[in-house]
Amino acid sequence: MSSASEHRQTLREDGTPYYVQLAAIIRRQIVDETWNIGDRLPTLKQLVATFGVSPMTVRHALAGLENEGLISAERGRGTFVTGKPHTPESVPYLLTGSPAYRGKELSFRVVPSRESEVELRLSPEDGKPLGEYRHMKRIFSRNDHPFIVGQYLVADVVHRMIPEKLWKTELVSTLLYDTKDVGLSHVRQTFRVVSSMPAEAAELDIRVHDPVVRVRRIFQNAKKEVLCLAQLVYRTDGVVFDINIDLDDRNRLLELGGFPES
């Protein structure tokens, strides 16, 4: 590690303890193979200089990683990587494939729907409200291990068009697309990496403040009325977004790239 001024990293000021953030950074570096098993970690002094935290904070972070079996301190030699965090086998989420894909024992558990309260809110940018909405929730798992929590606001008028038994067995996006009377015309979504909240962490079996991918998906009719708002929270240690890019559509290519034309 060279000078601290070259590699100084600032931790977040969001209430997450510094030792939790530092441990998460080192854990991620081990997963990403920045540090491999057998590698010696930077010294206490180097970590203090790099992250601008106290020696006590560094010791607290390293102690937690040692308890996880990821590192081991050897007197007079330093601290070495001794293991890797458990990461589930990747589960492709095929954005352009069949929405009813059920490979590798994928399943979901449906939480009974009810009238919407304050779980999710529509913003003016989402489109025009379409009357009252019902709140739906699903926990997606693979081999009994949760990896997605989905919450949905479904317009009452849309909910009544589709038999209740189908809401319990089919994907929401499939039902909205296949039920022509719904009038689905536009779909857009945003991706954001955020820290998990306590309820999400418990449902996904991860630590509070672990990073998750939050996808907000808006389904609209031709009048830009919101048929459904879906908010999906993905674990980041077992999900791959596999996107097929249509090279016949240049604008679509630029849109998926996320960069404005220059």
C-alpha positions in Angstrom: 0.0 0.0 0.0 1.4 3.3 -1.0 0.8 6.7 0.6 -2.4 7.3 2.5 -3.1 10.4 0.5 -3.3 8.3 -2.7 -5.7 5.8 -1.3 -7.6 7.6 1.4 -11.2 6.3 1.5 -14.1 8.1 3.3 -16.6 6.0 5.1 -20.3 6.9 5.0 -21.9 9.2 7.5 -25.3 7.5 7.6 -25.2 6.1 11.2 -23.6 2.8 10.3 -20.8 2.2 12.7 -17.3 2.6 11.1 -16.2 -0.8 12.2 -19.2 -2.4 10.4 -18.4 -0.5 7.2 -14.7 -1.3 7.4 -15.4 -5.0 7.9 -17.8 -5.0 5.0 -15.2 -3.4 2.7 -12.5 -6.0 3.6 -15.1 -8.8 3.4 -16.0 -7.6 -0.1 -12.3 -7.4 -1.1 -11.9 -11.0 -0.1 -15.0 -12.0 -2.2 -13.6 -10.0 -5.2 -10.2 -11.6 -4.7 -8.4 -8.3 -4.1 -7.2 -10.4 -1.1 -6.8 -14.1 -1.6 -6.4 -16.9 1.0 -2.8 -16.6 2.3 -2.5 -12.9 1.5 -1.3 -10.6 4.3 -3.7 -7.6 5.0 -2.3 -4.1 5.4 -1.0 -3.2 8.8 -3.1 -1.6 11.5 -1.3 1.7 10.9 -2.0 1.5 7.1 -5.7 0.8 7.6 -5.9 3.7 10.1 -4.3 6.0 7.5 -6.4 4.7 4.6 -9.8 5.0 6.2 -9.2 7.8 8.7 -10.5 5.8 11.7 -9.1 5.0 15.1 -7.0 2.0 15.8 -9.8 0.7 18.1 -12.2 0.8 15.1 -9.8 -1.2 13.0 -9.3 -3.7 15.7 -13.0 -4.1 16.2 -13.6 -4.7 12.5 -10.7 -7.2 12.3 -12.0 -9.1 15.4 -15.3 -9.6 13.7 -13.8 -10.9 10.6 -11.6 -13.2 12.6 -14.7 -14.6 14.4 -16.2 -15.3 10.9 -13.1 -17.4 10.1 -12.0 -15.0 7.3 -8.7 -13.8 8.7 -6.2 -14.8 11.4 -3.6 -12.7 13.2 -0.2 -14.2 13.7 2.1 -12.6 16.3 5.0 -10.9 14.7 3.9 -11.7 11.1 0.7 -9.8 10.5 -2.9 -10.6 9.7 -3.7 -13.1 6.9 -6.7 -14.1 4.9 -7.8 -17.6 5.9 -11.2 -18.1 4.4 -13.9 -16.7 2.1 -17.4 -15.7 2.9 -20.1 -18.1 1.9 -21.8 -16.9 -1.3 -24.8 -18.7 -2.9 -24.6 -20.0 -6.4 -25.6 -17.2 -8.8 -29.2 -17.1 -9.9 -29.6 -15.5 -13.3 -32.5 -13.1 -13.5 -33.2 -13.2 -17.2 -34.6 -9.8 -18.0 -35.3 -10.7 -21.6 -36.1 -14.4 -21.1 -39.3 -16.1 -20.1 -40.8 -14.4 -17.1 -42.1 -17.8 -15.9 -38.6 -19.2 -15.6 -38.5 -21.7 -12.8 -35.0 -23.2 -13.0 -32.9 -24.5 -10.1 -35.9 -24.9 -7.8 -36.9 -21.3 -7.9 -40.1 -20.5 -6.0 -41.9 -17.7 -4.3 -44.1 -17.4 -1.2 -47.1 -15.1 -1.4 -48.1 -12.9 1.5 -51.9 -12.4 1.5 -52.8 -9.1 -0.3 -54.7 -6.3 1.4 -55.7 -2.7 1.0 -52.6 -0.5 0.6 -51.6 1.6 3.6 -48.2 3.3 3.6 -45.9 0.5 2.5 -45.1 2.0 -0.9 -46.0 5.4 -2.3 -46.5 6.6 -5.9 -44.6 9.8 -6.8 -45.7 12.2 -9.5 -42.9 10.9 -11.7 -44.4 7.4 -11.6 -47.6 8.5 -13.4 -51.2 9.1 -12.6 -52.9 7.2 -9.8 -55.6 4.8 -10.9 -58.1 4.7 -8.1 -57.3 2.6 -5.0 -54.5 0.0 -4.8 -53.9 -3.3 -3.1 -50.6 -4.2 -1.5 -49.0 -7.5 -2.4 -45.8 -9.1 -1.2 -43.7 -12.1 -2.3 -40.5 -13.7 -1.0 -38.6 -15.4 -3.8 -36.3 -18.3 -2.9 -33.9 -20.8 -4.5 -33.6 -24.1 -2.7 -35.3 -22.6 0.3 -32.9 -19.7 0.5 -34.4 -16.2 0.1 -32.9 -13.9 -2.5 -35.6 -11.4 -3.6 -38.3 -9.5 -1.6 -41.0 -8.1 -3.8 -43.7 -5.6 -2.9 -46.4 -4.4 -5.3 -49.1 -1.8 -5.5 -51.7 -3.2 -7.8 -54.6 -1.0 -8.9 -57.9 -2.4 -7.6 -59.5 -2.4 -11.1 -56.6 -4.5 -12.3 -56.7 -6.9 -9.4 -60.4 -7.6 -10.0 -59.7 -8.5 -13.7 -57.5 -11.5 -12.7 -58.6 -14.5 -10.7 -57.3 -14.7 -7.2 -55.8 -18.2 -7.8 -53.5 -16.8 -10.5 -52.2 -14.0 -8.2 -51.0 -16.8 -6.0 -49.2 -18.9 -8.6 -48.0 -16.6 -11.4 -45.5 -13.7 -11.7 -47.1 -10.3 -11.5 -45.4 -9.1 -14.7 -46.7 -12.2 -16.5 -50.3 -11.5 -15.5 -50.1 -7.9 -16.4 -48.7 -8.7 -19.8 -50.9 -11.6 -20.7 -54.2 -10.0 -19.5 -54.9 -7.8 -22.5 -57.9 -6.0 -20.8 -55.4 -4.5 -18.4 -54.1 -2.3 -21.2 -50.4 -2.5 -20.4 -48.6 0.0 -22.6 -45.4 1.2 -20.8 -42.9 -0.3 -18.4 -39.9 1.3 -17.0 -37.6 0.5 -14.1 -34.7 2.0 -12.1 -31.9 0.2 -10.3 -30.2 1.5 -7.2 -27.7 -0.1 -4.8 -28.7 0.8 -1.3 -28.1 -0.5 2.3 -30.6 -3.0 3.5 -33.1 -2.0 6.2 -33.8 -4.2 9.2 -36.9 -5.8 7.8 -35.3 -6.5 4.4 -32.2 -7.9 6.1 -34.3 -10.3 8.2 -36.3 -11.5 5.2 -33.2 -12.0 3.0 -31.1 -13.5 5.8 -28.3 -10.9 5.5 -26.8 -8.3 7.8 -28.5 -4.9 8.3 -26.8 -2.3 6.0 -25.5 -5.0 3.7 -25.8 -3.7 0.1 -28.8 -4.7 -1.9 -30.1 -3.9 -5.3 -33.5 -2.1 -5.2 -35.5 -2.2 -8.5 -38.5 0.1 -8.8 -40.7 -1.0 -11.8 -43.6 1.0 -13.1 -46.4 -0.5 -15.2 -48.6 2.0 -17.0 -51.4 2.1 -19.5 -51.6 4.3 -22.6 -52.9 7.2 -20.4 -49.8 6.9 -18.2 -51.9 5.7 -15.3 -50.1 3.4 -13.0 -51.4 -0.1 -13.2 -48.8 -1.5 -10.8 -45.8 -0.3 -8.9 -43.3 -3.1 -8.1 -40.4 -2.7 -5.7 -37.9 -5.6 -5.7 -35.0 -5.9 -3.3 -32.3 -8.4 -4.4 -29.4 -9.8 -2.4 -26.2 -8.8 -4.1 -24.3 -11.9 -3.3 -26.2 -14.4 -5.4 -28.0 -12.6 -8.3 -26.7 -11.9 -11.8 -28.6 -9.5 -14.1 -28.2 -11.2 -17.5 -29.4 -8.6 -20.2 -29.5 -9.5 -23.9 -28.9 -6.3 -25.9 -30.7 -5.9 -29.2 -28.0 -4.6 -31.6 -30.7 -3.8 -34.2 -32.0 -1.0 -31.9 -29.2 1.6 -31.4 -31.3 3.7 -29.1 -32.0 0.6 -26.9 -28.3 -0.1 -26.8 -27.6 3.5 -25.5 -30.5 3.2 -23.0 -29.2 0.0 -21.5 -25.7 1.4 -21.3 -27.0 4.2 -19.1 -24.9 6.8 -20.8 -26.1 9.8 -22.8 -24.9 10.1 -26.4 -21.9 12.3 -26.7 
